[in-house]
C-alpha cells in the first residue's frame, strides 16, 4: 500500500502533467460508472447480484451479452438490456464528470473521451457528441438484429417494462423500422459478427482529426479493466504520459506515467484539489 507521502507525490505529478498539456484524452471503463451507483459486472457474482434471475439460471455475462440470446430468448435478452437502459436513464452521472469538463475547459484544445461504457453518461454530463468515442457502442441506439441494412436509430421511443424478478421484457420489443423484425442495442457483444460499427467509425474519424497536431497530450484513464483491455491499450498506445486511476489494476510500466490506486471519483477530486 503506497504511503501518504507517495500518494501526495503521485497526485502532484498528475496535476503537473495536466498543467503542461495542451489537450486531454479521457479514457474510461466500468469503474467510471460505479461511482454513479451503476452495477459492476466484474465476475459472475457482480452480475448475479444485480440480476438474480440470471444467477438462478447460471448465465454468465458472456452468455447474456451475446446476440444469439435475442434469437433464442428475446424477452430475456431485452429484459437484461431493457433494465440497463432504464437504469442508465434514471441514474445521474457523478460529480467527477463535471470536474473533468472543467479540467478540459482549462486546456487550449480541450478533451476527447474514449470509453467502453455504453451508458451515454459522458454526453449526459455535458460532453459534446462530437468529442466522444464509444468503442463498444451505446445502449441509447438501436439496430436491426438481422441486420437488413446499416441503419442505426435512437432508442428514445423505446420505454421498456421489465419484470425484474424474471429479468423479462413485458412490453413490446423494439422493431426494425425497415423490415419490422426484432431490433437490438447497437452494442458490441460477445461473438458479435453483426454489430453495426458505423457510428463508432464516425466517432473515431472525429477523434483522429482532433488529435492531429496536438503536441502536449496527456491521457487520464479511469476505471478500465484488464479482462477486456480495449481502453487500456488505446490509452497506452497514444505515445504520451498517462495518469491511471484504478483501485485494483493501477500499475504503470513507464517512468513518466502516474498510478493513483483509488476509485475514479476520489482520484478525479484529488487531482482537482491539487490545482486541476
N, C-alpha and C positions, 0 to 999 in steps of 0.2 A: 504493500500500500504506500503510495507516494506521501512524503511528509508535507506538512503545511507550507514549508518553505519552497519545496519543489512545485507544489500547486501554484503558488504565487508567481514563481518564475515562468511557469508554462503559460499562465494567463497573461502575464505581462508581455511575453514573446508573441502570443496570439494577437494582442492589441497592437503591438509594433508592426507585425506583418500587415495588418489591415491599414494602419496609418501610412505604410509605404506603398500600398497598392493603388492602382487606378481603376480596377474593376474586380468584382467578386463573383465567383461561381459558387452557388449554394447547392450542395448535393445532399439529398435526404432520403432516408429509408423509413421503415416502420417505426423506429424509435422516435421519429419526429411526431408521429400521431399519438403515441402512448401518453404523452403529457397532456393531450386534449381529452383523455379518457377513452380513447379507442382501444379495442382489444388487441393483444399481441398474440399472433398465431404461431409463435415460436414453439415448436414441438407439438405433439398431439394433445398434451394437457391444456395448452393455451387455447387451442381451437375448441376442444370439448368443453371447457369451462364456459366459453361464450355460446356454444351451440350444443347443448346436452343431447339433442336428438341425433346429432352426428356421432357423438360419443357412444350412445346406445347401439348405433349401427356399426360402430368401429370403423368409421370412414375417416381416413387421414385427409389433410389439407390437399395433398396432391391428387386425391381421388374425387373430392367435391369440386375442386378448381380445375376441372377437366371438361372440355367442350362435349365429350361423349355423354356427360350427365344430362345435358339439355336434350339429348336424343332419347336416352332410356329412362330418365327420371326428371322430366322437365319441371314438375312442380316442386321437387326437392331442390333442384339446381336454382330455380328462381326464388325458392324460399330462402336459400342462403344469400344469393346476391341481392334479392329484393330487400331483405332485412338490412344488409350492409348499406344499400342505397338510402333507406330510411334513416339509418343511424348516422351516416355521414352528413345527410341534410340537416339533422337535428342537433348535431354536435358543433359547438363553436370552436374555431381554431384558438389555440392557447396564445398567450401574450408574446411568446417568442417570435411568432410570425411578424407582429408589429415591430419588434425590436430589429429584426432582420431588415425590414423595409427601411427603417431609419438608418441602419448601417449603410445600406445600398445608396440611400439618398446623399450620403456624405462623400461618395466616391465619384470621380469625374465621369465614369462610364457606367455607373450603377451596377446592377447584378443580373445574372441569369440563373434560373433554377433548373436543375436536372434531378428528377425524383422518380423512384419506383412506386411511390404511393399513388393509388387510384382514387383517392378521396376528394380531389379537387380543392383541398383546403388552402393551397397557396393562392389560387385565383380568388377564392372567397375572402382571404385575408387582405386582398388588395394588390397582389402581384398581377401585372397585366398578362393576358393570354399570350401576348407576343413575346413574353420573356420567360416562358416555362416549357420545359420538355418533360413529358410524362412517358418515360421509356417503356412502361408496361401498359399504357393506355389509361382510360378513365371510365369509372362506373357511371358517369353522367352522360355517356354517349352510347348509342346502340348500333348494331349492325345485323345484317341477315345471318342466320345460323348456317345456311347452306354454303356459301353465300351466293345469291343470284346476281349481284353486281357489287361494285365497290363503294356503295353509298354508306355514309355514316350520318346519323342524325341525333339530336339531343334527346335525352330521356326525360325531359321536363314534364311531358304529359303523362308519364307512367307513375302512378301512385299505388304502389303495391300494398295489398293487405295480406298479412302473414299470420299463420298460426305458429307462434314461436315455440310451443311445446313440441310440435312435429316438424318444425323447420320446413313449412309447406306454404306455397303460394295459394291463397284463397281466391283472389280476384283474377280477372282475365290477364294472361300474359301479354307482353308487347309483341306485335306482329310486324313483319317487314311491310312497308307501305307499297312495295312493288309487287311481290309475289304472294303476300299475305300468309307466308309461313312464319314459324317462330323466329323471333329476334333474340339476341343475346347481348350481354355487355361487350363493348369494344375494349376488351381487356385481354392481354396476352396470358393464356392459361398454360397448364402443363400439357405437353404433347399436342400443341395447338398449331395446326397447319393452315387454318382458315382465318386466323386473326388478320383483320384489315389494318395494316400499319400506315395507311396513307396520312392520317393526321399526325402520327408520330414523325414520319419523314418530313412533313412540312415544318414541324417544330424544330427538328434537327437542322434543317436548312436555315432557319432564322437564327439558331444558336451559332452556326458556323459563320454566318455573315456578321453577327455581333462580335464574335471572338476575334475576327481578323483585325490585326493592327493593335490589339491590346498588348502592352509591353510589361505591365507590372500586375499580373493576375495573382490572386490567391484563392484557393479552394477552401470553403468551410463545409466540412462533412458532418452530418448529424444523424446518428442512429441508423447506420447502414450495417447490414449483416454479412457474414461470410457464407452462409448456406447458398444464397443466390447473390453472387458478388458483383452483379452488373454495375451498380452505382459506385462501389468502392473502386473497381477497376477503371471506370470512367474518370473519376477524380484523380487517381494516381497517374493516369496517362496524360494529364494536362501540362506536364513539364513546368510546374510552378509550385511554390510552397503550399502545404496542405495542413489545415487545422482539423484534427479528428476528435469529435465529441462522441464518446461511446463508453458506457459504464462497464462493459464486459469485453469487447473486442477493440480496444482503443490503441493497441500497439502501432507504432510507426517505425519504418526502417531507415529513413533518411534523416540525417542530422538537421536539415533545415525544417523538417516537419515538426508539428506540435501535437501531443496527445493530451486530451483532457478527459480523464476517466470519470465522467459524470453523466447524468441524464441530459437530454437535449436542452430543455428549458433552463435548467440550472447552469449549464455551460454557456448558453447564449447570454444569460443575465450576468454571469461572471465577467465575460469579455466586455459587455456594455459598461459594467461598473468600473472597469479599468480604463475607460475613456472611449470605448466603442460600443 
